[in-house]
């Protein structure tokens, strides 16, 4: 899951989750939550996912959120692979 915290987006006023769409590198991604970030005045929160493995491992991706047909500016994010203690690293 990917969690984004946009400011000044107005996404908290969306008419319903069905009106919120997201894409990562042009691939539609499910939106789990879009609204006010609990406990933070003026901060919005968007929960996306699950992300397909192809996008989690893509490195740099472009993310766009669309509400009621109005697209956001594209945000560029870079993912890096992390290893957890005890996990086997692959070559």
C-alpha angles and dihedrals in degrees: 000000000000121000120199127189109201120182123216091007097126089219089134087074096057113138092233142328091265088067093057118085131176135194133190113199087343094306115123112243125193116254110220098179137004119175146074116342105244112252097007120100112222095004120117128202132209121186114198131184168293091284116212113249089245089064097040089056097039096097103213116032137175117231125196128181119200124195119186090343094308110121123212124228109279114261119207115214131180121213123198127193115250129196124216122218108269094021118120114242117225123220 
